[in-house]
């Protein structure tokens, strides 16, 4: 017969309690990585509340590197104003950061501060674009490209945006970017632009599309020639290039031709009407035919008509689900989109919410006035 004494039961309970105490995940050999993980790295990341399971799933090789600077990297992020949760998020989403030598990170910070107004602005960029900041190669190219763009008079905000969104354009030799800028300048002047406004135009162009510098200079010519062949004047082409969020070199002439042919067919419009549609909404040139088909007929299915779309082609920049959501919201504010203009439905979320707020107030005021009984003449 098995006899359980009080002492043995207490010892057993203590063992159970000890086994349930949370501990740092132990080092192991993952299925995707044949090397043993670095236990010091695991322990350091665990202390920072980093989801090690997620790191193992997507970047397991990082955990096996012999040299890692977890505490040093976290310390530098902390000095820039990052709180513990943000530090954990950055290291979790971009664990390669811990492999960067502290000296290199310091140099990189100094480089970025030449285009950032404050540590707070820099840490915000690192949060959104960690790969751009922790890209330690091509340091000299980065510096040379920053100096060159600053020499053009471009503001820090635009340079920082391009550097964060399209870091490859700063890792390439500065001569490549000079060639692209030279082509942009020639294009701008050939289309009737004024040299005095060149800087403003460049900043607007790069602000709309930070990836402009990644396209070779020669790629601009094909797109511009296509628009010229379609009957656009130099002034009109300049307007399209300036407003188009996708860069002209990104758009193949064949793709633009297919988009224009689709509109000409479904909207039954003339060449001149088609040109006005493009001038009103250049973004339609960047939409593929399958996307245009889906969105156009999706709008028709929810009660809109071709004439409304012709008057406001920008509605095709929104998904059908987004249009339907905004239609319902406008309806709750007393506005019938089927009999109104679609301009009210396009634009940013902030602008749309502001319009809805104004309509809601007007609608409520109308409801109150309608509900108030009319006073008699005697009263």
C-alpha positions, 0 to 999 in steps of 0.5 A, spaced: 500 500 500 502 506 497 503 511 503 503 519 502 506 523 508 505 530 509 512 531 507 512 528 501 506 531 499 509 538 500 515 536 496 511 534 490 507 541 490 513 545 491 516 541 485 509 543 481 510 550 483 517 551 480 515 547 474 510 553 473 514 559 474 515 562 467 522 562 465 526 565 458 525 560 452 531 555 452 535 555 446 534 550 441 535 548 434 529 550 429 527 546 423 529 552 419 536 553 422 541 547 423 545 552 428 544 552 435 541 559 438 545 563 442 542 563 449 545 570 451 541 573 445 534 569 447 535 571 454 536 578 452 530 579 448 526 575 453 527 580 458 525 586 453 518 582 452 520 580 445 516 575 442 521 570 441 516 565 437 515 570 432 522 571 431 524 564 430 518 563 425 520 569 420 528 570 422 530 564 426 537 565 423 538 572 427 538 568 434 544 563 432 549 569 430 554 569 435 555 577 435 549 580 437 548 587 441 541 586 444 542 591 450 546 596 446 541 597 441 535 597 446 539 602 450 540 607 443 532 606 442 531 608 449 535 614 448 531 616 442 525 616 446 522 609 445 518 606 450 519 599 452 513 596 448 516 600 442 523 597 443 520 590 443 516 591 437 522 594 433 526 588 435 520 583 434 519 586 427 526 587 425 530 583 429 536 584 424 537 590 428 541 587 434 546 585 429 548 592 428 554 594 431 553 600 436 558 604 433 555 603 426 548 605 429 551 611 432 553 613 425 547 612 422 543 616 427 548 622 426 546 621 418 539 621 419 539 627 424 541 631 418 534 630 415 530 629 422 528 635 426 528 631 433 529 624 436 522 624 436 521 624 429 527 619 428 524 614 432 517 615 429 521 613 422 524 607 425 518 605 428 515 605 421 521 603 417 526 599 421 529 596 415 531 603 412 534 605 419 538 599 420 541 598 413 548 599 415 551 598 408 553 603 403 553 608 408 558 613 404 553 613 398 547 615 403 551 621 406 553 623 398 546 622 396 543 626 402 548 632 401 546 632 393 539 633 395 540 638 400 544 642 395 538 642 390 534 646 396 529 640 398 527 640 405 529 635 410 522 632 410 522 630 403 529 628 403 527 624 410 521 621 407 524 618 400 530 616 405 525 612 409 520 609 404 525 608 398 532 607 402 535 603 395 535 610 392 540 612 397 544 606 397 545 607 390 551 611 387 549 619 387 551 619 380 545 615 378 540 620 382 544 626 379 542 623 372 535 622 374 534 629 377 537 631 370 532 628 366 526 630 371 529 637 370 529 637 362 522 634 362 519 639 367 523 645 362 521 642 356 513 641 358 513 649 359 515 649 367 519 655 370 526 654 372 524 658 379 519 653 380 523 647 379 525 646 386 517 646 388 515 641 383 521 636 385 519 636 392 511 635 390 513 630 385 518 626 391 512 627 396 507 624 392 512 618 390 518 617 394 520 611 389 521 616 383 529 616 383 529 608 383 527 609 375 532 609 370 532 616 366 531 613 360 524 610 362 521 617 363 521 618 355 516 612 353 511 614 358 511 622 356 511 620 348 505 616 349 501 621 352 504 626 347 501 621 342 494 621 345 494 629 344 496 631 350 499 638 350 505 640 354 502 643 359 497 638 360 502 632 361 506 637 366 499 637 370 499 629 369 506 628 371 505 633 377 499 629 380 500 622 378 502 618 385 505 613 380 511 615 377 510 615 369 516 610 368 512 605 372 506 606 367 507 602 361 504 605 355 501 598 353 498 598 360 495 606 359 493 604 352 488 599 355 486 603 361 484 609 356 480 604 351 476 601 357 474 608 359 472 610 352 468 603 351 464 603 357 463 611 358 462 612 350 466 618 350 470 622 345 477 623 345 477 629 348 472 627 353 477 621 355 483 626 355 479 631 360 477 624 365 485 623 365 486 630 367 481 630 372 484 624 375 491 622 372 491 616 377 486 612 373 492 611 368 495 607 374 489 602 375 490 595 371 484 593 367 482 587 371 481 592 377 478 598 373 473 592 371 471 590 378 470 597 380 466 600 375 461 594 375 461 594 382 459 601 382 454 600 377 451 594 381 450 598 387 446 603 384 451 608 381 451 610 373 456 611 368 454 619 367 456 619 375 463 616 374 464 620 368 463 626 372 467 624 378 472 618 375 476 619 382 471 614 385 474 609 381 480 610 386 476 607 392 474 600 392 467 598 392 467 596 399 469 603 401 464 606 396 458 602 399 461 604 406 461 611 405 454 611 401 451 608 408 454 613 412 452 619 408 445 616 407 445 616 415 446 623 415 440 624 410 444 625 403 442 621 397 448 619 393 444 617 387 441 623 386 448 627 388 455 628 386 460 623 387 465 628 389 463 628 396 465 621 397 472 621 394 478 624 398 481 622 405 478 619 411 479 626 415 476 630 409 470 625 409 469 624 416 469 632 417 463 632 411 459 627 414 459 631 421 457 637 417 451 633 414 449 630 420 449 637 424 444 639 418 440 633 418 439 633 426 437 641 425 432 639 420 429 633 424 428 638 430 425 643 426 420 638 422 418 635 429 417 642 432 409 643 432 407 650 429 404 655 433 397 658 432 396 665 430 392 666 437 399 664 440 
